[in-house]
Amino acid sequence: MDTFGAIADPIRRGILDLLGPGPRTAGEIAARFEVTPSAISQHLRYLRYVRLIQVRAQAQRRIYSIDPRGFQDLQRWLGRYRAFWEIKLDALEAALLEGAPPRSAKAPDTSVTSRRARGPRAKPRKVQHER
């Protein structure tokens, strides 16, 4: 299952955002996007496959909602990197509380010497005006 591939698609992320507050029907989901209902159906099928959403039937309607199992998998994977980010964010918070700029927050050097050290810039294209 490629959960990250599923959330890489902007339409699938949009579907997940719609389902965050609560369940919706397939028609409600499809109405929010400028793609065909068939395309939305394929996106919904893939999100179900990777266990990010679940579906239940209610008469003729299909009701979609978030499936916590898929998000637990994401949470476990991200948890391996949480300690790294917590250390960095704690250091940033400490620097901001002290009033000192964080080390990586230096303003870029825009001096002429700096630009020359980076090498030549692309030459501007000539624009031809209609007469």
Order of alpha helices (4+ residues) and beta strands (2+ residues): alpha-alpha-beta-alpha-alpha-beta-beta-alpha-alpha
